[in-house]
Amino acid sequence: MPALFAHKPRMPKKPGTNPKGEFAFFNVVYEDGSQRSNRRVPAELLSGLDGDEPARGFIVEQDREIAEKAGRPPMKIKSISRVGAKKK
């Protein structure tokens, strides 16, 4: 007897899911007091001894590209914190 689910197509992923920890999420606070939440950074950048510091460089580069496309200067980052991390 053939399996009932052998030819059943896979369900699509829900938007906003993070399978297998592909990304780490960060909240970014800028010097003007504005905040951007849940900025995605590839998890493989954060696997070294530097901890979350490579996330800053990645986010700065993202901001530079976004600002360039918008025709405005990039905002300066005041702080970056990982979503869900305990505050020290």
Secondary structure, DSSP 4 states (H G I P E B T S, - for coil): ---TTTTPPPPPPPTT--GGG-EEEEEEEETTS-EEEEEEEEGGGGSSTTTTHHHHHHHHHHHHHHHHHHTSPPPPEEEEEETTPPP-
